[in-house]
């Protein structure tokens, strides 16, 4: 049976939270996604911060914040760079300098923001003593249109309400909508470096010191050798952060899929997962009549599960690991390439699936950890799956389009949207000829993204944002007959 192997990490399960966890009434798959950065990189923590920054905060403190958000911790995977929390409604990743929180359903994610800023100030030390809240370096909040907006709670009942809430906290945030107002669309709110809380709570001198340190880091990058793209990337590293090992090249891919193929969706039902487990269990115990599961991760021939161990007949991590392996998710970033990677998976009753991937860089010269996260609501009337990762395509050895095709093949959605954030290589563009080189390679990658096997691209929208290029794409499957259904969510 597949096991969770966690080299260089620690792993814990919150058994209390998993008791009687039931996804029967889960309905709103599309997540709310919040990223709060307190410094540009883990190397630039302020003098006042705890040595591990946000990672110094106790699990119990985070659980209290998540109670406000209305979700529970199921398990945690930790290594020196990140604590990855698998939640009853999606995921949270805690790095020394930033936190990523992604929640689905009717969770009240933004309601947890004030407590997050308090924790960053008073527990992690991201401000002078006595300050009530920490001032973030940058904030990103995004989501696709909801399927059932009328069931959301304040402040998530409309995009306007969410923007009003965020504007009350941040001085110069910008709000965007990408896509068709009567079709597939996606929302983004972001602040720029140097934003202040309303009213400002971080001394201006501290902000200036942090900006000077970032400038010094970027200046050093100008002197790295290497004339081709691969060499440049190897020397600088990868990640949205900026700084050693987490350099200027950041690539964050998010795939939001609806109208999943019914056969593919069945693999995320508890009953079907137990059937797959039964075949594997009997085969490992010398029953040669057990058959392998089919190519679509469907049912094995022997469907009897009564004699299976309890953990292979009920929701949880054991069956989650089987599903993660059987459907091909573990092959997105395989152990052969990423020997220290681990995937923490959970399957719900009667259906539903979540997984966090913790992916340390395989390059000994790049000391950082990336992540991916997957969440699935497979019920036919509201089927949805998401995949998000910041593993740089150049590091993986596979183009971003190849990762996208691999993920889409797992679910075969009728339609899906893709957002791709890429940090602008400002330091490189300062060197003669490098801007043209970057544009050429970016154009080549973009062309490949426009041609995803089995799908036609319907929309493509490009935004140049402060420090980032953002591309939104929307696709429909070649044989999908659903039409351009209007999604009139908010």
ABEGO torsion letter per residue (X at the ends): XBBBBBBGBBBBBBAAAABGBBAAABABABBBBBBBBABABAAABBAABBAAEAAABBAAAAAAAAAAAGBBBABBBBBAABBBBBBABEBBBBBAABBBBBBBEABBAAAAAAAAAAAAAAAAGABBBGBABBBBABBBBBBBBBABAAABBOAAABAAAAAAAAAAABAABBBBBBEBAABBBBBBBBBBBGBBBOBBABBAAAAAAAAAAAAAAAAAAAABBEABAAAAAAAAEBEAAEEBGABABBBBBBBBBBGBBAAAAAAABAAAAAAAAAAAAAAAAGBAABBBBBAAGBBBABABAAABBAAAABBEAAAAAAAAAAAGAAAABBAAABAABBBBBBBBOABEBBBBBBBBBABAABBBBBBBBBBBBABAAABBBBBBBABBAAAAGBBAAAAAAAAAAAAGBABBBBBBBBBBBAAAAABBGAAAAAAAAAAAAAAAAABBBGBBBABBBBBBBBGBBBBBBBBBBAABAAEBBBBABX
